[in-house]
């Protein structure tokens, strides 16, 4: 996720606010040093905006902590894959996503993201709100001046998965996919049902190409996720990616299929 989960987020925000006060810094002065507006700082401190890695790093810069808050988050419970993958995603020049069951997070609407997150009974309403905000904020990477080239591959089952009462939500999500694919930096492909059994059915995978020419991978499971950086493991992921990509429909045909399914629910 792009945000730090409760109750850790509440603790870290309180510590940042306390350190800001001890330094005699207003929210405006702190924001200038951290790279955020005063209103953004106020929203994070007030709990109405998600605490993200960018904000944590900004706090470390503004308060000259030497990376204290980033280390604090890592030590106190944020999954080990969170920080390096989020950095990779936000600094990538190319992104590759494969999802067999869901729409990739960077392409989700707010309503779809909320419905997916509510499937976890452990999450409180406030934590769902925080995570939704973090997921939507995470999508800013696709709108910056130099966005990464994103190729997303989605299994046909994810396109059709709506369920009773979710038809309108899913139609909105699919139309959003088509709108995203109109951007020159985003390409979306569907693996049709006719593909049958194929390598991707073992689970989702993500790949990010960084500015220094290196690649990093990410694998999710029921318990969290793992960052993949070893050359042999990356080679395996690239082989898997190519195998999956070879099963997809062409871009235009994929979008026509998505639009056709969306039309059934509107």
C-alpha positions in Angstrom: 0.0 0.0 0.0 1.1 3.6 -0.5 0.1 4.6 3.0 1.3 3.6 6.5 -1.4 1.6 8.2 -3.1 2.4 11.6 -2.2 2.5 14.4 1.4 3.1 13.3 0.5 6.1 11.2 -1.2 7.8 14.1 2.0 7.3 16.3 4.4 8.5 13.6 2.2 11.6 12.8 2.1 12.5 16.4 5.9 12.2 16.7 6.4 14.4 13.6 4.0 17.0 15.0 5.8 16.9 18.3 9.2 17.4 16.7 7.8 20.2 14.5 6.6 22.0 17.6 9.8 21.4 19.5 11.7 23.0 16.5 9.4 26.0 16.7 8.2 25.5 13.1 4.8 26.4 11.8 3.0 24.1 9.4 3.8 26.5 6.6 7.5 26.6 7.4 7.6 22.8 7.9 5.8 22.3 4.6 8.4 24.5 2.8 11.2 22.3 4.1 9.3 19.0 3.5 8.0 19.9 0.0 4.3 20.1 0.9 1.7 22.8 1.3 0.6 24.0 4.7 -2.9 22.6 3.9 -1.4 19.2 3.1 0.6 19.2 6.4 -2.6 20.2 8.3 -4.5 17.4 6.6 -1.9 14.8 7.5 -1.6 16.0 11.1 -5.4 16.1 11.4 -5.8 12.5 10.1 -7.8 13.4 7.0 -5.0 12.6 4.6 -2.9 9.5 4.4 0.7 9.4 5.8 2.9 8.4 2.9 6.6 7.7 2.4 7.1 11.0 0.6 5.7 12.9 3.6 7.9 10.9 6.0 11.0 11.6 3.9 10.0 15.3 3.7 9.6 15.4 7.5 13.1 14.0 7.8 14.4 16.7 5.5 12.6 19.6 7.1 13.6 18.5 10.6 17.2 17.4 9.7 16.7 14.0 11.4 19.1 12.0 9.3 16.3 9.7 8.2 14.9 9.0 11.7 11.2 8.8 10.8 11.8 6.6 7.8 13.8 4.2 10.0 11.1 4.4 12.6 8.3 3.4 10.2 10.5 0.5 8.9 11.3 -0.8 12.4 7.8 -0.5 14.0 5.9 -2.6 11.6 5.6 -1.4 8.0 6.2 -4.5 5.9 9.8 -4.8 4.7 8.7 -4.6 1.0 6.7 -1.4 1.4 9.5 1.2 1.4 11.7 -0.1 -1.4 8.8 -0.9 -3.7 7.1 2.4 -3.2 10.3 4.1 -4.0 10.8 2.0 -7.1 7.2 2.7 -8.3 7.5 6.4 -7.8 11.0 6.7 -9.5 10.4 4.2 -12.3 10.8 5.0 -15.9 8.9 1.9 -16.9 6.3 -0.2 -15.0 4.9 -3.7 -15.7 1.9 -5.0 -13.9 0.1 -8.4 -14.2 -3.1 -9.0 -12.2 -5.1 -12.3 -12.6 -7.9 -11.3 -10.2 -8.1 -7.5 -9.7 -7.6 -4.3 -11.5 -4.0 -3.0 -10.7 -3.9 -0.4 -7.9 -2.5 2.4 -10.1 -5.5 2.1 -12.3 -8.3 1.7 -9.7 -11.1 4.2 -9.2 -11.8 5.3 -5.6 -15.0 3.3 -5.4 -13.3 0.1 -6.7 -10.4 0.6 -4.3 -12.7 1.0 -1.4 -14.7 -2.1 -2.3 -11.5 -4.1 -2.5 -10.1 -2.8 0.8 -13.4 -3.5 2.6 -12.9 -7.2 1.8 -10.4 -7.2 4.7 -12.5 -7.5 7.9 -9.6 -6.4 10.0 -9.6 -2.9 8.7 -11.6 -0.2 10.4 -13.6 2.4 8.4 -10.9 5.1 9.2 -8.1 2.8 8.0 -10.0 1.9 4.8 -10.4 5.7 4.2 -6.7 6.2 4.8 -5.7 3.4 2.5 -8.0 4.5 -0.2 -6.6 8.0 -0.1 -3.1 6.6 -0.2 -3.9 4.4 -3.2 -5.4 7.3 -5.1 -2.5 9.6 -4.2 -0.1 6.9 -5.4 -1.6 7.3 -8.9 -0.1 10.8 -9.2 3.0 9.1 -10.6 1.1 8.6 -13.9 0.2 12.3 -14.2 3.6 13.9 -13.6 5.5 15.7 -16.3 7.7 12.7 -17.1 5.4 9.7 -16.3 6.7 6.1 -16.5 5.6 3.9 -19.4 3.1 1.6 -17.9 2.0 -1.8 -19.4 -0.8 -3.5 -17.5 -1.9 -7.0 -18.2 -5.2 -8.1 -16.7 -6.9 -11.5 -16.8 -10.3 -11.6 -18.4 -11.8 -12.8 -15.1 -10.8 -9.5 -13.4 -12.6 -7.6 -16.1 -15.8 -9.6 -15.5 -15.6 -9.8 -11.7 -18.4 -7.6 -10.4 -21.0 -9.5 -8.4 -24.6 -8.5 -7.5 -24.8 -4.9 -6.5 -21.4 -3.9 -7.9 -22.4 -3.6 -11.6 -22.4 0.2 -11.7 -19.1 0.3 -9.7 -17.5 -2.1 -12.2 -18.8 -0.3 -15.2 -17.2 2.9 -13.9 -14.0 1.1 -13.2 -13.8 -0.3 -16.8 -14.6 3.0 -18.4 -11.8 4.4 -16.2 -9.4 1.8 -17.6 -10.3 2.8 -21.2 -9.7 6.5 -20.3 -6.4 5.7 -18.8 -5.4 3.7 -21.9 -5.9 6.8 -24.0 -2.8 8.3 -22.4 0.3 7.8 -24.5 2.2 6.3 -21.6 -0.3 3.7 -20.6 -1.0 0.4 -22.4 -3.6 -2.1 -21.2 -4.0 -5.7 -22.4 -6.4 -8.5 -21.5 -5.6 -12.2 -21.4 -8.7 -13.8 -22.9 -10.5 -16.8 -21.5 -9.4 -18.8 -24.5 -5.9 -18.7 -23.2 -6.8 -21.5 -20.8 -4.1 -22.4 -18.4 -1.1 -20.1 -18.5 1.9 -19.1 -16.3 0.2 -16.0 -14.8 -2.4 -18.0 -12.9 0.1 -18.6 -10.1 -0.2 -15.0 -9.0 0.3 -11.3 -9.7 3.7 -9.7 -10.4 5.1 -6.2 -10.9 8.3 -4.9 -12.4 9.8 -1.4 -12.3 12.7 -0.1 -14.4 14.7 2.6 -12.6 16.6 5.6 -13.8 20.0 3.9 -13.2 19.0 1.1 -15.6 18.3 -1.5 -12.9 15.0 -3.4 -12.4 13.2 -4.4 -9.3 10.2 -6.8 -8.9 7.4 -7.1 -6.5 5.3 -10.2 -5.6 2.1 -10.0 -3.5 0.6 -12.8 -1.4 -2.1 -13.1 1.3 0.4 -12.1 3.9 1.9 -9.1 2.2 4.6 -8.8 -0.5 8.2 -9.3 -1.4 10.6 -7.2 -3.3 12.7 -9.0 -5.9 16.1 -7.7 -6.7 18.4 -10.7 -7.2 19.4 -11.1 -10.9 18.3 -14.8 -11.1 14.9 -14.1 -9.5 14.4 -11.1 -11.8 15.3 -13.3 -14.8 12.6 -15.7 -13.7 10.0 -12.9 -13.4 10.9 -11.6 -16.9 10.4 -15.0 -18.4 7.1 -15.3 -16.6 6.1 -11.8 -17.8 6.9 -12.6 -21.4 5.0 -15.8 -21.2 2.0 -13.9 -19.9 2.3 -11.1 -22.4 2.3 -13.5 -25.3 -1.2 -14.7 -24.3 -2.8 -11.2 -24.4 -5.0 -9.6 -27.0 -3.7 -6.6 -28.9 -4.2 -3.2 -27.3 -7.1 -2.1 -29.4 -8.9 -5.4 -29.2 -8.4 -5.4 -25.4 -10.0 -2.0 -25.1 -12.9 -3.0 -27.3 -13.5 -6.0 -25.1 -13.3 -3.9 -21.9 -15.8 -1.4 -23.4 -18.1 -4.2 -24.4 -18.2 -5.6 -20.8 -18.7 -2.1 -19.4 -21.6 -1.6 -21.7 -23.4 -4.6 -20.3 -23.5 -3.0 -16.9 -24.6 0.5 -17.8 
